[in-house]
Amino acid sequence: MLKHRPIFLQCAEMLILFALLLAIDMGLLDGDAFSDLNPNPFWLPVVAMAITYGTGMGLVAGIIATAIWLNWSNIWSLPADHLEQQLRLSVQPLLWMVAALVIGEVTASRMNRIADQERRHQAMDRNWKRLAEVIAHLTDTNRKLQVRIATEQRTVVQAIGAGLRLTQADPEKRAEAVARMIALAAQTEDFTFYDVRGNQVTARFNGRVAADQPPDLSRSILVETMLATPRPLQNGCALDQAALAEIGVAALPVMDREEALVAIIVIHSVIGLRTTEAYMAQLRHVADLIGRTPALFGKEVGGAPKWLMPEGKVA
């Protein structure tokens, strides 16, 4: 690959060289195309163009030098054999053309090898960058997995502890255990647990960051939907968006052993997570477990105090 320079600049450089040589020949010498000099100065543009730009420009320079040589050279001033004179006139142009061809091809081969090496170097640089990105990605993934393993191990222990506390007689401790289980499954503290008593749906307890949430949902579209057909709702479903508007991102019914609606769990927000099918399935399991604990629903709504998530919350 030869130098990338506009063709008119290449031609301008070549013409400037020939103009300088002609000015010297016409102004300082005899104006005979340097017939008495050997090597002839017109070799300079031919060799320079062939070395710099390859065969094409070298041949063009050779043609211009040949035209000047044939028009102004005076290599034989006395009468001589016509064939010998033609031979002496043609030797110089022939050498220029051969030199332009050979030097240009050598230059093109050398430049192509250099370009090929540059392409290989660029490819190696790209491969190194990709390898560095892969290593960085693997390192980050490994770190996240280590954190996740440590967190899940802690989560399992906390879930077991919360499950064991569901059987305790103290209503406050039972509410705390339920809240822990909801927080572990939902991976957020922004939730509210609503009791359902007939057509009255009132808040019983909520997570630590669930602030300014409506204490009574009895007249809401969410409750009307749940009372009509108890089912999990999520904002990813177009049919559920109206019921969850300005309330939360998901809602799950809590059914007792007789398949009666006894509570509703409303997840108000989930930072960095999406309400996927796996996420909702996990919440449904927790809701089913809570619904199978009848001791949770034996007191009046106001009997259990609001539960606040402790500082050592789950991730």
C-alpha positions in Angstrom: 0.0 0.0 0.0 1.6 3.3 -1.2 1.3 6.7 0.3 -2.2 8.1 0.3 -1.8 11.5 -1.3 -4.1 13.2 -3.9 -3.0 12.6 -7.4 -2.9 16.3 -8.2 -0.3 16.8 -5.4 1.8 13.9 -6.8 1.7 15.5 -10.2 2.5 18.9 -8.8 5.6 17.6 -7.0 6.8 15.9 -10.2 6.2 19.0 -12.3 8.1 21.2 -9.8 11.1 18.9 -10.0 11.1 19.0 -13.8 10.6 22.8 -13.8 13.6 23.2 -11.6 15.8 21.0 -13.8 14.6 22.8 -16.9 15.2 26.2 -15.3 18.8 25.1 -14.5 19.3 23.7 -17.9 17.9 26.7 -19.8 19.3 29.4 -17.6 22.7 28.1 -16.6 23.7 25.5 -19.2 23.2 25.0 -22.9 19.6 23.9 -22.9 20.3 20.5 -24.3 18.6 18.4 -21.7 21.9 17.8 -19.9 23.3 15.9 -22.9 26.9 16.3 -21.6 26.2 15.1 -18.1 26.3 11.4 -17.0 24.3 10.4 -15.1 21.6 12.7 -16.5 19.9 14.9 -13.9 16.5 13.8 -15.3 17.1 10.5 -13.4 16.1 12.4 -10.2 12.4 12.9 -10.9 12.0 9.3 -12.3 13.7 7.6 -9.3 12.1 9.9 -6.8 8.6 9.3 -8.1 9.1 5.6 -8.4 10.5 5.3 -4.9 7.8 7.5 -3.3 4.6 6.6 -5.2 5.4 3.4 -7.1 5.4 2.2 -10.7 2.6 4.5 -12.1 4.1 7.9 -11.2 7.6 6.6 -12.0 6.5 5.7 -15.5 4.8 9.1 -15.9 8.0 10.8 -14.9 9.9 8.6 -17.3 7.6 9.6 -20.2 8.1 13.4 -19.4 11.8 13.0 -19.1 11.8 11.1 -22.5 9.8 13.8 -24.2 12.3 16.5 -22.9 15.3 14.3 -23.9 14.0 13.7 -27.5 13.2 17.4 -28.1 16.3 19.1 -26.7 19.1 16.6 -26.4 22.2 17.1 -28.6 24.3 14.0 -28.2 25.8 13.9 -31.7 26.8 17.2 -33.3 28.6 15.8 -36.3 27.1 13.8 -39.2 26.9 10.1 -38.1 25.2 6.9 -38.9 21.4 7.3 -38.5 20.9 3.9 -36.8 23.7 4.6 -34.3 22.2 8.0 -33.5 18.7 6.5 -32.9 20.2 3.9 -30.6 22.1 6.5 -28.5 18.9 8.6 -28.3 16.8 5.6 -27.2 19.2 4.2 -24.5 18.5 6.9 -21.9 14.6 6.7 -22.2 14.8 2.9 -22.1 16.8 3.0 -18.9 14.4 5.4 -17.4 11.4 3.2 -18.1 13.1 0.1 -16.9 14.3 1.8 -13.7 10.8 3.3 -13.1 9.2 -0.2 -13.5 11.7 -2.1 -11.3 12.0 0.5 -8.6 8.2 1.1 -8.5 7.5 -2.6 -8.2 10.0 -3.0 -5.4 8.6 0.0 -3.6 5.0 -1.3 -4.0 6.0 -4.7 -2.6 7.8 -3.1 0.3 4.9 -0.8 1.1 2.4 -3.6 0.9 4.4 -5.7 3.4 4.5 -2.7 5.7 0.8 -2.2 5.4 0.2 -5.9 6.0 2.3 -5.7 9.2 0.3 -2.7 10.3 -2.9 -4.5 9.7 -1.6 -7.5 11.8 -0.5 -5.1 14.5 -3.9 -3.5 14.6 -5.6 -6.9 14.7 -3.3 -7.9 17.6 -4.2 -4.6 19.4 -7.9 -5.3 19.0 -7.5 -8.9 20.2 -5.6 -7.7 23.3 -8.3 -5.1 24.0 -11.0 -7.8 23.6 -9.0 -10.2 25.9 -8.7 -7.4 28.5 -12.4 -6.7 28.3 -13.2 -10.5 28.7 -10.8 -10.7 31.7 -12.4 -7.6 33.3 -15.9 -9.1 32.7 -14.9 -12.4 34.1 -13.3 -10.7 37.2 -16.5 -8.6 37.7 -18.7 -11.7 37.3 -16.6 -13.6 39.7 -16.8 -10.8 42.3 -20.6 -10.6 41.9 -20.9 -14.4 42.2 -18.9 -14.3 45.4 -21.1 -11.6 46.8 -24.2 -13.4 45.7 -23.1 -16.7 47.2 -22.3 -15.0 50.5 -25.6 -13.1 50.4 -27.7 -16.2 49.5 -26.1 -18.2 52.3 -27.1 -15.5 54.7 -30.5 -15.3 53.1 -31.1 -19.0 53.6 -30.2 -18.7 57.3 -32.5 -15.7 57.7 -35.4 -17.4 55.9 -35.1 -20.4 58.2 -35.1 -18.1 61.2 -38.1 -16.2 60.0 -40.0 -19.5 59.3 -39.3 -20.8 62.8 -40.6 -17.5 64.3 -44.0 -17.9 62.5 -45.0 -20.4 65.2 -44.4 -18.1 68.1 -47.3 -16.9 70.2 -46.3 -13.2 70.3 -48.2 -11.4 67.5 -45.5 -8.8 67.1 -42.8 -11.5 66.6 -45.0 -13.3 64.1 -45.5 -10.1 62.2 -41.8 -9.5 62.2 -41.2 -13.0 60.8 -43.7 -12.4 58.0 -42.1 -9.1 57.2 -38.6 -10.7 57.0 -39.9 -13.4 54.7 -41.6 -10.9 52.4 -38.4 -8.7 52.3 -36.2 -11.7 51.5 -38.5 -12.8 48.7 -39.2 -9.4 47.3 -35.6 -8.1 47.8 -37.0 -4.8 48.9 -38.2 -3.1 52.0 -40.8 -1.0 50.2 -43.9 -3.2 50.8 -47.1 -3.2 52.8 -49.1 -6.1 54.2 -52.8 -5.4 54.1 -55.4 -7.4 56.1 -58.7 -8.3 54.4 -61.7 -8.5 56.6 -64.8 -8.6 54.5 -64.8 -5.5 52.3 -62.3 -3.7 54.6 -58.6 -3.8 53.5 -56.3 -2.0 55.9 -52.6 -1.9 56.4 -51.3 -4.2 59.2 -47.5 -3.6 58.8 -45.0 -2.6 56.2 -41.3 -2.5 55.4 -38.8 0.1 56.8 -38.8 2.3 53.7 -42.5 2.0 52.9 -43.5 5.6 53.8 -46.7 7.5 53.1 -48.6 4.5 51.7 -52.4 4.5 51.9 -53.6 2.8 55.2 -56.9 1.8 53.6 -57.4 0.3 50.1 -61.0 -0.7 50.6 -62.3 1.5 47.8 -59.4 1.0 45.4 -59.5 -0.7 42.0 -56.8 -3.1 43.3 -59.1 -4.4 46.0 -62.1 -4.7 43.7 -59.9 -6.8 41.3 -58.6 -9.0 44.1 -62.1 -9.5 45.7 -63.5 -10.4 42.3 -60.7 -12.8 41.2 -57.8 -13.2 43.7 -54.6 -13.5 41.6 -51.1 -12.0 41.5 -50.9 -8.6 39.7 -47.8 -7.0 38.2 -47.2 -3.8 36.3 -45.7 -5.7 33.4 -49.2 -6.9 32.5 -51.3 -4.3 30.6 -54.5 -5.6 32.3 -53.0 -5.0 35.8 -51.6 -1.5 35.3 -54.8 0.3 36.1 -55.2 -1.6 39.4 -51.6 -1.0 40.4 -51.5 2.7 39.3 -49.8 4.9 42.0 -49.9 1.9 44.4 -47.0 -0.4 43.5 -45.4 -2.7 41.0 -46.9 -6.0 42.2 -49.6 -7.3 44.4 -50.2 -10.9 45.7 -53.3 -12.4 47.4 -52.8 -14.4 50.6 -55.3 -17.2 50.7 -56.0 -19.3 53.8 -56.5 -23.0 53.9 -60.1 -22.6 52.8 -59.0 -20.6 49.7 -60.5 -17.4 51.2 -58.7 -14.0 50.7 -57.3 -13.0 54.0 -54.5 -10.5 53.1 -52.8 -8.7 50.2 -49.1 -8.1 49.9 -48.3 -4.9 47.9 -44.8 -4.4 46.6 -44.5 -0.6 46.1 -41.1 -0.5 44.3 -38.2 -2.7 43.4 -34.9 -1.0 42.7 -32.7 -2.6 40.1 -35.0 -5.6 39.6 -37.9 -6.6 37.2 -41.1 -8.4 38.1 -40.2 -11.5 36.1 -42.0 -14.8 36.3 -39.3 -16.2 38.6 -39.6 -13.2 40.8 -43.4 -13.5 41.0 -43.2 -17.3 41.6 -41.0 -16.7 44.6 -43.4 -14.2 46.0 -46.3 -16.6 45.4 -44.5 -19.3 47.4 -44.1 -16.9 50.3 -47.8 -15.8 50.1 -48.9 -19.5 50.1 -46.7 -20.2 53.2 -48.2 -17.1 55.0 -51.7 -18.2 54.1 -51.1 -21.6 55.7 -50.3 -20.0 59.1 -53.8 -19.3 60.6 -52.4 -17.9 63.8 -51.4 -14.7 61.9 -55.0 -13.8 61.3 -56.5 -14.3 64.7 -56.2 -10.8 66.0 -57.9 -7.5 65.1 -56.2 -5.3 62.5 -54.8 -2.9 65.0 -53.5 -5.6 67.4 -50.1 -6.0 65.7 -47.8 -3.0 65.7 -46.1 -1.7 62.6 -42.9 -3.6 62.0 -39.7 -1.8 61.0 -36.9 -3.6 59.1 -33.8 -3.8 61.3 -30.5 -2.3 60.1 -29.0 -5.7 59.1 -31.5 -6.0 56.2 -31.1 -8.5 53.4 -29.6 -7.5 50.1 
